[in-house]
Amino acid sequence: MGEKKAEKAPKTSWLAGLKTEFGKIIWPDKKSLTRQTIAVVAVSVILGLIIAVLDAILKYGVDILVNL
């Protein structure tokens, strides 16, 4: 009704804005990146083991109930 069509910004301003935003990124140093990677892998392995143990327990419980 009373709405106007949105004007598209030129691609050059979008690319310039993208370049500006990339310039604001603070990249982690190698030591920090290594620590964070190790933490992510360790937590993933631990959670995987917890899920595997819970799955085995539930499977054992369901097997007992089915064989009654």
Secondary structure, DSSP 4 states (H G I P E B T S, - for coil): --PPPPPPPPHHHHHHHHHHHHHT--PPPHHHHHHHHHHHHHHHHHHHHHHHHHHHHHHHHHHHHHT-
